[in-house]
Amino acid sequence: MVDGQITTLTKANKSSQSLRTTVPMGIIKQFGLKEGDRLKWRLDVKDNKLVIVIEPIKVVKAESR
């Protein structure tokens, strides 16, 4: 498990209230993430703390023939 990495939130774009961050390289390598993959976000409460669970969803690209 990767622990203690800190990333910075930035605005996704000027017209949105969404924020974006960088996925740390250790997490990218651990889950084999690639550009275009998706992340499913879920919020849980455990021991009176907010826990964010992020599930990688791999995107399978169609092979060109």
Secondary structure as the mmCIF struct_conf table of DSSP 4:
data_model
#
loop_
_struct_conf.conf_type_id
_struct_conf.id
_struct_conf.beg_label_comp_id
_struct_conf.beg_label_asym_id
_struct_conf.beg_label_seq_id
_struct_conf.end_label_comp_id
_struct_conf.end_label_asym_id
_struct_conf.end_label_seq_id
BEND BEND1 GLY A 4 GLY A 4
STRN STRN1 THR A 10 LYS A 11
BEND BEND2 ALA A 12 ALA A 12
TURN_TY1_P TURN_TY1_P1 LYS A 14 SER A 15
STRN STRN2 LEU A 19 ARG A 20
HELX_LH_PP_P HELX_LH_PP_P1 THR A 22 PRO A 24
HELX_RH_AL_P HELX_RH_AL_P1 MET A 25 PHE A 31
TURN_TY1_P TURN_TY1_P2 GLY A 32 GLY A 32
TURN_TY1_P TURN_TY1_P3 GLU A 35 GLY A 36
STRN STRN3 ARG A 38 LYS A 46
TURN_TY1_P TURN_TY1_P4 ASP A 47 ASN A 48
STRN STRN4 LYS A 49 ILE A 57
HELX_LH_PP_P HELX_LH_PP_P2 LYS A 58 SER A 64
#
